[in-house]
Amino acid sequence: MKLDLQGTEHIPTTGGAVLACTHVSYLDFIFCGLAGLPAKRKTRFMAKQQVFANRIAGPLMRGMRHISVDRSAGQASYQEAVAALRAGEVVGVFPEATISRSFTVKQIKTGAVRMAAESGTPVIPVTVWGSQRLWTKGRPKNLTQRHVPILIRVGEPFQPSPQDDPEVLTADLRARMSALLDAAQRDYPETADENPFWLPAHLGGTAPTPEAAAALDDQPAR
């Protein structure tokens, strides 16, 4: 991959922090985690329980001390993440909860800002762009591509307070994540791809619009 990291100076060298990352591919936890390495920080990601149940991925996820999330009973994993933050660890979350088929930032959950407020740690927005060309929802994976540009951008941290409205904080976080993603999309090298499935509709790609993507996400639920 042709990795391009910017803004990694925003990740503290000590103390807890929440990395709130955009989500466009199944590989994002790898690239988002790379953002912490210049500061010599390793990130523990919150991931759905099904990943830990996989016979190949499960042992790897447990070995790397990531945090399993049971979506039907998420309080235990939430408290585990808060404890890790208070202990000075970096915890990675995907506030959109699932991959964005439209490659724009979906509506996001309040968990990231609530964990940061409860643990007294900052939230740091992160975006990854280009990873969806390798493996994303609804497309066959293509891990044999070489020299695919992967842009990783880290935004400025902000400190939620328990006195703040989590809905307002979450709207602010989504705006920050969207701004980072927009900047990464502008910076991305031009390609001669005749079928840019990995580009959002508003940039001339063939990805579904946010409305069409929401309808696709709703099909399994129905």
NULO-28586 format. One record per residue (C-alpha): residue number from 1; residue in three letters; x, y, z. Coordinates in steps of 0.02 Angstrom, whole numbers, plus 32768, in hexadecimal, padded with zeros to 4 digits. Example, Ala and Ser with C-alpha at 12.3 -4.5 7.8 and 13.67 -1.06 7.14 Angstrom:
<rs>
1,ALA,8267,7F1F,8186
2,SER,82AC,7FCB,8165
</rs>
This chain:
<rs>
1,MET,8000,8000,8000
2,LYS,8033,80B5,7FE8
3,LEU,8012,80F6,8097
4,ASP,7FFC,81B1,80B5
5,LEU,7FEA,81E0,816E
6,GLN,7FCC,8293,81A7
7,GLY,7FA0,82DC,8250
8,THR,7FEB,8251,82B9
9,GLU,8034,82D5,832D
10,HIS,7F85,82E8,8375
11,ILE,7F8E,823E,83C8
12,PRO,7FD5,824F,8479
13,THR,806F,81EC,84A8
14,THR,8025,81C4,8552
15,GLY,7F78,81B7,859E
16,GLY,7ED3,8177,855E
17,ALA,7E7F,81B1,84BF
18,VAL,7DEB,817E,8453
19,LEU,7E10,816E,839A
20,ALA,7D6B,8187,833C
21,CYS,7D85,8145,828C
22,THR,7D1E,814B,81EE
23,HIS,7CF0,80A2,81A8
24,VAL,7CF8,8077,80EE
25,SER,7D48,7FCA,80ED
26,TYR,7D64,7F2B,8150
27,LEU,7E1C,7F5A,8162
28,ASP,7E06,8004,81B3
29,PHE,7E3A,7FCC,8262
30,ILE,7EE6,7FA2,821A
31,PHE,7EFF,804B,81C7
32,CYS,7EAF,80B0,8253
33,GLY,7F21,8056,82CD
34,LEU,7FB9,8089,8268
35,ALA,7F94,813E,8297
36,GLY,7FCD,811C,8349
37,LEU,8074,80CC,831F
38,PRO,80DA,816D,8307
39,ALA,80AC,8196,83BD
40,LYS,80D9,80E2,83EC
41,ARG,8023,80C0,8419
42,LYS,7FC3,8021,83F5
43,THR,7F07,802C,83E5
44,ARG,7E85,7FB5,842E
45,PHE,7DEF,7FB3,83BB
46,MET,7D3B,7F8F,83E7
47,ALA,7CF7,7F0E,836C
48,LYS,7C58,7EAA,835F
49,GLN,7C50,7E03,83B7
50,GLN,7C3F,7DA1,8314
51,VAL,7CF3,7DCD,82E5
52,PHE,7D32,7D7F,8386
53,ALA,7CCB,7CE2,8363
54,ASN,7D24,7CC6,82BD
55,ARG,7D9F,7C35,82C8
56,ILE,7E29,7C98,8271
57,ALA,7E08,7D4B,82A3
58,GLY,7DD2,7D23,8356
59,PRO,7E7B,7CEB,839B
60,LEU,7ECF,7D7E,8345
61,MET,7E55,7DFC,838C
62,ARG,7E66,7DB6,843B
63,GLY,7F23,7DAE,842C
64,MET,7F27,7E67,83FD
65,ARG,7EB5,7E8D,8492
66,HIS,7E2A,7EDC,842D
67,ILE,7D81,7EF0,8482
68,SER,7CEE,7E81,8453
69,VAL,7C45,7ED9,8443
70,ASP,7BA4,7E79,845B
71,ARG,7B26,7EEF,840A
72,SER,7A97,7EA4,846D
73,ALA,7AF0,7EC8,8512
74,GLY,7B72,7F4D,84F2
75,GLN,7B86,7F93,85A1
76,ALA,7C0F,7F17,85D3
77,SER,7C7C,7F42,853D
78,TYR,7C5A,7FFB,8558
79,GLN,7C98,7FEF,860C
80,GLU,7D30,7F89,85D3
81,ALA,7D5B,8013,8559
82,VAL,7D46,809B,85DE
83,ALA,7DB7,8039,8654
84,ALA,7E3B,802A,85CC
85,LEU,7E32,80E5,85AB
86,ARG,7E45,810D,8664
87,ALA,7EDC,8099,8667
88,GLY,7F2E,8104,85E1
89,GLU,7F0A,809A,8547
90,VAL,7ED4,80D1,8499
91,VAL,7E2A,808B,8466
92,GLY,7DEF,808C,83B2
93,VAL,7D37,8095,8385
94,PHE,7CD2,80A0,82E5
95,PRO,7C42,8113,8318
96,GLU,7BE1,80EA,8279
97,ALA,7BD4,8037,82BE
98,THR,7BDF,7FEC,820F
99,ILE,7C32,800C,8167
100,SER,7BEC,80A0,8106
101,ARG,7BB8,8060,805A
102,SER,7BAA,8113,801B
103,PHE,7C5C,813D,8054
104,THR,7C1B,81D5,80AF
105,VAL,7C0C,81E1,816D
106,LYS,7B6B,8190,81A9
107,GLN,7B0D,81C7,8244
108,ILE,7B7B,8197,82D7
109,LYS,7B5F,8152,8385
110,THR,7B7F,81B3,8426
111,GLY,7BEE,812D,8474
112,ALA,7C95,817C,8443
113,VAL,7C74,8224,8495
114,ARG,7C1F,81D4,852D
115,MET,7CB6,8163,854C
116,ALA,7D2D,81F6,853C
117,ALA,7CC5,8262,85B1
118,GLU,7CB6,81D8,8634
119,SER,7D70,81AE,862F
120,GLY,7DB0,8261,8621
121,THR,7E0B,823E,857D
122,PRO,7E0A,8298,84D4
123,VAL,7DB2,8262,8436
124,ILE,7E1F,8264,8399
125,PRO,7DC7,8258,82EF
126,VAL,7E1E,81EB,826E
127,THR,7DF4,81C6,81B9
128,VAL,7E33,813E,8145
129,TRP,7E18,814F,808A
130,GLY,7E46,80D5,8000
131,SER,7E34,8034,8065
132,GLN,7D88,8017,8018
133,ARG,7DDF,7FEF,7F74
134,LEU,7E24,7F52,7FC6
135,TRP,7D8F,7F0C,8025
136,THR,7CE9,7F5C,804D
137,LYS,7C35,7F2B,806B
138,GLY,7BD9,7EE6,7FD4
139,ARG,7C76,7ED2,7F6A
140,PRO,7CEF,7E40,7F52
141,LYS,7D93,7E5B,7FAB
142,ASN,7E2B,7E82,7F40
143,LEU,7EC4,7E72,7FAE
144,THR,7F3E,7E56,7F1E
145,GLN,7F3F,7F0B,7EE5
146,ARG,7FE6,7F60,7EF7
147,HIS,8011,8015,7F1B
148,VAL,7F5F,8046,7F4B
149,PRO,7F66,80F1,7FA0
150,ILE,7F23,80EB,8053
151,LEU,7F0D,8196,80A4
152,ILE,7F05,819F,8162
153,ARG,7EDA,8247,81AF
154,VAL,7ED6,8270,8269
155,GLY,7E77,8309,82A5
156,GLU,7E8E,8377,833D
157,PRO,7E54,832D,83E3
158,PHE,7DC6,8375,8449
159,GLN,7D96,8353,84FD
160,PRO,7CE0,8325,8522
161,SER,7C9D,8350,85CE
162,PRO,7C1B,82EF,8632
163,GLN,7BB9,8392,863A
164,ASP,7BAC,839E,857C
165,ASP,7B19,835C,8519
166,PRO,7B56,82BA,84C5
167,GLU,7AE5,82D7,842F
168,VAL,7B34,8382,8411
169,LEU,7BE3,8339,8429
170,THR,7BBB,82AC,83B1
171,ALA,7B7E,8326,832C
172,ASP,7C22,8385,8341
173,LEU,7C86,82E3,8331
174,ARG,7C28,82B3,8292
175,ALA,7C4D,835F,8247
176,ARG,7D06,834A,8270
177,MET,7D0A,829B,8225
178,SER,7CB2,82D8,8188
179,ALA,7D2B,8368,8173
180,LEU,7DC0,82F2,8181
181,LEU,7D72,827A,8104
182,ASP,7D4E,8307,8089
183,ALA,7E03,8340,8095
184,ALA,7E44,8290,8079
185,GLN,7DD5,827C,7FE0
186,ARG,7E17,8320,7F9A
187,ASP,7ECB,82E8,7FB7
188,TYR,7EB5,823C,7F69
189,PRO,7F1B,821F,7ECB
190,GLU,7EB8,821A,7E29
191,THR,7E9C,816E,7DDE
192,ALA,7E68,812E,7D33
193,ASP,7DE4,80BB,7D7D
194,GLU,7D53,80AC,7D03
195,ASN,7CDF,8067,7D89
196,PRO,7D02,80CC,7E26
197,PHE,7C94,8065,7E9B
198,TRP,7CFE,80A4,7F2A
199,LEU,7CD4,815B,7F0D
200,PRO,7C38,81AA,7F5B
201,ALA,7BAE,81E2,7EE7
202,HIS,7BCA,829B,7F08
203,LEU,7C7C,8289,7EC3
204,GLY,7C43,822F,7E25
205,GLY,7C58,817E,7E64
206,THR,7BDE,80EE,7E57
207,ALA,7BCB,80D1,7F12
208,PRO,7B17,80DD,7F4E
209,THR,7AD9,8183,7F91
210,PRO,7AC7,818F,804E
211,GLU,7A0B,8174,803B
212,ALA,7A21,80D9,7FCD
213,ALA,7AA8,8097,8041
214,ALA,7A33,80AA,80D6
215,ALA,79AF,8045,8079
216,LEU,7A2E,7FBB,8056
217,ASP,7A63,7FB7,810D
218,ASP,79AD,7FA9,813F
219,GLN,798C,7F0C,80D6
220,PRO,79DF,7E8F,814E
221,ALA,7986,7EDF,81E1
222,ARG,78DD,7EC7,818D
</rs>
